[in-house]
Amino acid sequence: MESVNGLAGADAKGALKRDSVKTVIFASMVGTAIEFFDFYAYGTAAAAYFPKVFFPEVTPTIATILSLLTFGVAFVARPLGSFVFGHFGDKIGRKRTLVVSLLLMGCSTVLIGLLPSYATLGLMAVVLLCLCRFVQGIGLGGEWSGAALVATENAPAKKRALYGAFPELGAPLGFFLSNGLFFILESFLSPAQMISFGWRIPFLASALLVIVGFWVRERMQETPLFRLAQEKQQVTKSPLKTVFKQSWRQILQGTFIVAVTYTLFYTLATWSLTYATTKLGFTNQEYLFMLMGAIVVFAVLIVVASFYADVWGRRRVLISSAVALIVFSFVFPYLLQGHRNFVGAMAFLVIGFVLMGIAFGPVGAVLPELFSTKVRYSGAGISYNLAAIIGAAFAPTIATWLAANWGIKSVGLYLGVMAVACLVSLLTMHETKSVDFTK
């Protein structure tokens, strides 16, 4: 068995054993796929159905904005989850922490599918919806960082970015499964049936993914680098205190590197769905079909960008994507013009998801590499989830408000500002490709 990060003699008895590549792929990818399946399902439902299910007594525009605000509740809760799960992930291990976060996230999602509507329970239905989203967000707070560590802490040194792509691939997989299910449902159910009960089916169906994820993660072992830290007695008793004291700069850098990917994604997948179906003349089903086609490009570019991040370095790949995103932010409003402009809309989605894949792929390695083993779960999780608040929590709401009041070019300006913040963070950080990942 090859030693961790290609280093011989990792302990006195020889190299620490890693899980098989197949186990690492499934264990790291399944939770992220569930995370994004849940969020895509919620984003689609919040844009298309929740305005009528939970906010039927206000105007359509206000109902959409209120619905998208509930979408942001989980993002607000995510940093709290990253504090809790980061603490235990760095103190007792990655495996047990990931299992708990998966169950908390999954159970909350299923409960959303069982909630009564406003017509049944009034305002309390909205309160329960927000409560489920909050608990879901706490579970999500510990998910991505743990999955990224399962991948990268099992990876050979020269393939960390490629292994770090495994949890990132859960994003397009979850998106494809969620939107594919909505596409099938809308093909067989009437709009009235979708509002009545059809929107609930994806949330309830996520229970199957949770069961599979639980089974896979129970079979994996603790990551070799955490076991090595335990053997050397290098596990810290206060991970949060340590990471904020010693790595606050890396937290800020990681936050803004990731934030733009969130803003871009929810502009592409959530805001544009609302805009295309209300302003451009597309049906919900038509636009979901285009999204599913574009998401394949997203998956391919995650792998390609991660491969070249191992060859050329993380900064070179990510700086290129940030510059391209700044250009795209000025160009894309011109693509979303005209009634039922399929060519323009498809170009917007494909180009956007190409840039999303390039920006998102290497992140699975970059964030863990910014932090030492003893605070890696906490540091990567806090950065990732602060990015979720800054980049995504209210991105659909902000974009909807900007488009309604200042025009679609203001949405491009919003994305451009986030891309500039990402570029500044990348220019101030060191290349992490060759860092000693065992420390």
C-alpha positions, 0 to 999 in steps of 0.5 A: 500500500502506498504511503500517505502523500507518497511519504515513506515511513509515515509511522514506526510500522510503515505507511498508514493505509488509505481507503480504496479509491472507490470508497473515497470517491463514494464516501466524499461524493455522496454527501455532497450530492445529497447536499446539492440535491437538497439545495437544488430541490429547495431552490427550484421549489422556492422559485416555482412553487413556494410563492403559491404554497406558502405566500399566496396572499401577497403579490407574485413579485413579493411572494417570490422574494419572500420565498427566496428569503427562506432559501437563505435561512439555511445559509445563515445557519451553516457557519454555526454548523461549521463551528460545531462539526468543525470542532468535533471533526478536528477533535474526534475525527472526520468519519463520525462527524460526517455521519452525524452531519449527513443524518441531520441534513437528510432528516430535515430535508425529508421533513420539508416534504411533509410540511403543511401549506399556508392554506392549512396552517397559516403563518405557522407553516412558514415558521416550520419551513424556516425551522427545517431550513435552519436545522438543515443548514446546521447539518450542511455546515459540517458536510462539505469540509468533511467530504473534502478532507476524506478525499484530500487526506486519502490522496497521493501528494501529486493528485490532491486536486484531482481527489479533491474533485470527488466531493465537487462532482457531487454538485452536478450529480445532485443538481442533475438528479434534482432537476431531472426529477422535477423535469419528470414530475412536471412532464406527468403532473399538471401545474395544479398537481405540482402545487398540491403535492408534486413539489414534495416528492423530491424532498421525500425521495432524498431519504433514499440518498441518505440511506445510501450515504449512511451505508457508505460512510459507515464502511469507510475508515478514519482518514490516514492523516487524522490517524497520524495526528492522533498517534503523534498526539497533535490533535488540538483540544480547542480547534476553533480558538486555534484556527481563529488565532493562527489562521484568520488570514486563510479563513478570509482568503478561502471565504472570498475564493469560494464566495464567487462560485456560490454567487455564480451558481445560484445566479445560473441555477436559481435566479435565472430560472425565475427570470427566464420563466417570468421575463423571457417566455420559457416554461419551467420544464424547458428551462430545466431541460436546458439546465440539465444539459449545461450541468454536464459541462459543469461536471466535465470542467470540474475534473479538467480544472482539477487535473490541471491544478495538479499540473500547473498549480491552484493559483494559475487555474483559479486566477484565470477563472476569476478574470474570465468571470469578470468579463462574463459579468459584463457580457451575460446580460446581452445573452438574456435578451429577447423573447424565448431566445434559446440560443442566448439562454443556452450560451449563458448557461454553458459559458457560465457553467464552464467558468463555474467548473473551472472556479469550483473544481480546485477548491476541494484541494485549496481550502484544506491546503490552507490549514494544518491537519489539527484545524483543517476541518474547522478552517475549511468548513468555516471558510466554505460556509462563510462563503455560502452566506456572502455568496449565496444566502441572498444571491437569488433575492438580491439578483431578483431585486436588482433586475426588477429595479435596476435592470439585468446589467446590475445583476452582472455588476453584482457578479463582477464585484464578487469575482474581483473579491475572489481575484484579490484573495487569490493574488494575496495567497501563496501557491498551495500545490506543494505544501506539506499536507501531513503537518 
